[in-house]
Amino acid sequence: MVETMDELVARVRNQLYRLQDLQEATAGIRIEETSSDGAVTVVVDGAGALVGLDFTGAIGKLAPEEFEGVLVRTAHAALARAYAERASLITTFNEANT
């Protein structure tokens, strides 16, 4: 419970700063994942958007179906890591506000 208007303003200001910090931290997430054969590297952001995609010459050894599988598995692994990092940031934020 707050006793003065100044305390209330300070509390709200601190919550706003923590929320801005959370937003900046989630916006700064970049996860890079490389396939086990090194053929595909995927980079995703904290929202799960693809922000980078690189291939090595190793993709030339893959059949189209294999390439598709490697690409999808690598992207999925990157996405899972990005969402886990984002979830951790949100959990920390929520615990601090409890």
Secondary structure, DSSP 8 states (H G I E B T S, - for coil): ---SHHHHHHHHHHHHHHHHHHHHHHHT-EEEEE-TTSSEEEEEETT--EEEEEE-GGGGGS-HHHHHHHHHHHHHHHHHHHHHHHHHHHHHHHHHT-
